């Protein structure tokens, strides 16, 4: 059986689904980290901002590693049409 859906549309849909999955995972990890750090619900938004800062610090601390990881991810995921 063959589908006549164009490849670009399928790749775009897969890419979107993968972005949603990773975004959901990041949100879950951020909330889990906040729980481990004893953050209260009313402080959660600020805590997530803090996570963003921690990620940026990690990238700045080892930019070569971050660049390598980005390159590897770009080669791993082929969603471009």
Contact map, one row per residue, 1 for C-alpha under 8 A:
111000000000000000000000000000000000000000000000000000000000000000000000000000000
111100000000000000000000000000000000000000000000000000000000000000000000000000000
111110000000000000000000000000000000000000000000000000000000000000000000000000000
011111000000000000000000000000000000000000000000000000000000000000000000000000000
001111101100000000000000000000000000000000000000000000000000000000000000000000000
000111111100000000000000000000000000000000000000000000000000000000000000000000000
000011111110000000000000000000000000000000000000000000000000000000000000000000001
000001111111000000000000000000000000000000000000000000000000000000000000000000011
000011111111100000000000000000000000000000000000000000000000000000000000000000000
000011111111110000000000000000000000000000000000000000000000000000000000000000000
000000111111111000000000000000000000000000000000000000000000000000000000000000111
000000011111111100000000000000000000000000000000000000000000000000000000000000111
000000001111111110000000000000000000000000000000000000000000000000000000000000000
000000000111111111000000000000000000000000000000000000000000000000000000000000100
000000000011111111100000000000000000000000000000000000000000000000000000000000100
000000000001111111110000000000000000000000000000000000000000000000000000000000000
000000000000111111111000000000000000000000000000000000000000000000000000000000000
000000000000011111111100000000000000000000000000000000000000000000000000000000000
000000000000001111111110000000000000000000000000000000000000000000000000000000000
000000000000000111111111000000000000000000000000000000000000000000000000000000000
000000000000000011111111100000000000000000000000000000000000000000000000000000000
000000000000000001111111110000000000000000000000000000000000000000000000000000000
000000000000000000111111111000000000000000000000000000000000000000000000000000000
000000000000000000011111111100000000000000000000000000000000000000000000000000000
000000000000000000001111111110000000000000000000000000000000000000000000000000000
000000000000000000000111111111000000000000000000000000000000000000000000000000000
000000000000000000000011111111100000000000000000000000000000000000000000000000000
000000000000000000000001111111110000000000000000000000000000000000000000000000000
000000000000000000000000111111111000000000000000000000000000000000000000000000000
000000000000000000000000011111111100000000000011001000000000000000000000000000000
000000000000000000000000001111111110000000010001000000000000000000000000000000000
000000000000000000000000000111111111000000000000000000000000000000000000000000000
000000000000000000000000000011111111100000000000000000000000000000000000000000000
000000000000000000000000000001111111111000010011000000000000000000000000000000000
000000000000000000000000000000111111111100000000000000000000000000000000000000000
000000000000000000000000000000011111111000000000000000000000000000000000000000000
000000000000000000000000000000001111111000000000000000000000000000000000000000000
000000000000000000000000000000000111111100000000000000000000000000000000000000000
000000000000000000000000000000000111111110110010000000000000000000000000000000000
000000000000000000000000000000000010011111110000000000000000000000000000000000000
000000000000000000000000000000000000001111110000000000000000000000000000000000000
000000000000000000000000000000000000000111111000000000000000000000000000000000000
000000000000000000000000000000000000001111111110000000000000000000000000000000000
000000000000000000000000000000100100001111111111000000000000000000000000000000000
000000000000000000000000000000000000000001111111100000000000000000000000000000000
000000000000000000000000000000000000000000111111110000000000000000000000000000000
000000000000000000000000000001000100001000111111111000000000000000000000000000000
000000000000000000000000000001100100000000011111111100000000000000000000000000000
000000000000000000000000000000000000000000001111111110000000000000000000000000000
000000000000000000000000000000000000000000000111111111000000000000000000000000000
000000000000000000000000000001000000000000000011111111100000000000000000000000000
000000000000000000000000000000000000000000000001111111110000000000000000000000000
000000000000000000000000000000000000000000000000111111111000000000000000000000000
000000000000000000000000000000000000000000000000011111111100000000000000000000000
000000000000000000000000000000000000000000000000001111111110000000000000000000000
000000000000000000000000000000000000000000000000000111111111000000000000000000000
000000000000000000000000000000000000000000000000000011111111100000000000000000000
000000000000000000000000000000000000000000000000000001111111110000000000000000000
000000000000000000000000000000000000000000000000000000111111111011000000000000000
000000000000000000000000000000000000000000000000000000011111111000000000000000000
000000000000000000000000000000000000000000000000000000001111111000000000000000000
000000000000000000000000000000000000000000000000000000000111111111000000000000000
000000000000000000000000000000000000000000000000000000000011111111100000000000000
000000000000000000000000000000000000000000000000000000000000011111110000000000000
000000000000000000000000000000000000000000000000000000000010011111111000000000000
000000000000000000000000000000000000000000000000000000000010011111111100000000000
000000000000000000000000000000000000000000000000000000000000001111111110000000000
000000000000000000000000000000000000000000000000000000000000000111111111000000000
000000000000000000000000000000000000000000000000000000000000000011111111100000000
000000000000000000000000000000000000000000000000000000000000000001111111110000000
000000000000000000000000000000000000000000000000000000000000000000111111111000000
000000000000000000000000000000000000000000000000000000000000000000011111111100000
000000000000000000000000000000000000000000000000000000000000000000001111111110000
000000000000000000000000000000000000000000000000000000000000000000000111111111000
000000000000000000000000000000000000000000000000000000000000000000000011111111000
000000000000000000000000000000000000000000000000000000000000000000000001111111000
000000000000000000000000000000000000000000000000000000000000000000000000111111100
000000000000000000000000000000000000000000000000000000000000000000000000011111110
000000000011011000000000000000000000000000000000000000000000000000000000000011111
000000010011000000000000000000000000000000000000000000000000000000000000000001111
000000110011000000000000000000000000000000000000000000000000000000000000000000111
